[in-house]
Amino acid sequence: MRTGPEPGTALIAHRAIPGYMPAMAMEFRARTASEFGALRPGARVSFTLRKGLVERVRVASGAFDPREVDVTQAPPKPRTGERLPDFTLISHRGVRVSLDSLRGRWVAVNFIYTRCPLPEVCPRLTAGFAAMQRRFAGAPLTFLSVTLDPRFDTPEVLDAYARRAGAKENWHFLTGPGGEVDAVAREFGLFAWVEEGVIVHTSATALIDPEGRLAALVEGSSFALEEFAGLLRYSLTSR
């Protein structure tokens, strides 16, 4: 595990839970921030998950060996005003979408799993984009949701997910070869490593201006929707 960017959150890789969820890495939120207060990166933990919140955290033996992977090192985060490098991935519609092709529009980017079962993580991020898509209908704004599980999240899987989310033409769910998806995630400062075959990662939502420069980067998945909506409203009306 690795403590998250916000108090009371942690990034935990877990094995498959039969009948509930496959092996994956998720950002978990504790019922009280003190639950994760004494933990350190690489600790192996057990806990009770009740209504999507962690409680009764216990440290298990066999801590992760930092010589195997340095979980404290993350790629540098892009700086506000910095022009982001172009990338091209495949959308849920089966077409190639590049960042440079969206010049002249504002672009919001997040990173999700379609198999994410916890309401406070990917479903919340997806619901947030859905709400902003409705609120800013007609604005020069495109939404990109990049999967962090490209082996499972094929265009067909993403298409079904996009339909459930109510995605319109300006919202693309993107996938591609694992190495290319990982490279895109790292450009946005996301950190990933493999533990027992599971990809562990951080979360971030970015806003990119019409010239391809980073306007804002919000870490984690628990930011207030109104705050990001306010940022979008200001950005769209200040030019």
C-alpha positions, 0 to 999 in steps of 0.5 A, a space after each residue: 500500500 501507499 498513502 494517498 495525496 489526501 488525508 485518510 486515503 491510501 492506494 492499495 493493491 489487493 488480490 481477487 475477491 471471489 464473487 466481488 472484484 478482480 485483483 486490482 489497485 484502488 484508492 480507498 478512503 478510511 472512515 476516519 483519517 486516523 486509520 491510515 495515520 501510522 502507515 508507511 509506503 509498502 506496508 501490507 495491511 488487512 482491513 474491513 470494508 463497510 459501505 465503501 469505507 475502510 475501518 479496523 486497519 491492521 498491519 500484516 507481516 512481510 512489508 514490501 521490499 523497497 529494494 524491489 521498487 521504490 514506491 516513494 518515487 513518482 514521475 514529475 507532475 506537469 506544471 501549470 502553463 506547460 504544454 503537454 506532449 501529444 498522444 494518440 489512443 483508441 476511443 470507445 468508438 474505435 477511432 484514434 483520438 490525439 490530444 493535438 487534434 483537440 487544439 482550439 478546445 478545452 480538454 478535461 482528462 481523468 483516469 478510470 477503471 470500468 471494473 472499479 467497484 467503489 463509489 468513491 473512486 472511478 464511478 465518482 470521477 465518471 459521474 462528475 464528468 457526466 454532470 459537467 458534460 450536461 452543465 457545459 453542453 455546447 461549450 468548446 470542451 472535450 472530455 477524455 477518460 483514459 482507462 488504467 486497465 487496458 488489457 480488460 478495457 477494450 473499445 467494446 467494453 468502454 463503449 458499453 461503459 460510455 453508454 451507461 455513463 450517457 457519454 455524448 460526442 465530446 466525451 471519449 473513453 480511451 484505451 491502447 497498448 499498455 505501454 502507451 497508456 502508461 506513458 500517457 499516465 506518467 505525463 500527467 504525474 501518475 505513478 504506477 508499479 506492479 505488485 503481485 501482478 497488480 498495477 498500483 496507481 495514483 489519480 489525477 484530473 487535468 484541465 488543458 487549455 485550447 493551446 494544449 497547455 495545462 491549466 490545472 491538475 487536481 489530484 485524487 478522486 474526492 475533490 468537490 464537483 462544484 470546485 472543478 465546475 467553477 474552474 471550468 466556468 471561469 476558464 471558459 468565460 475568461 477568454 
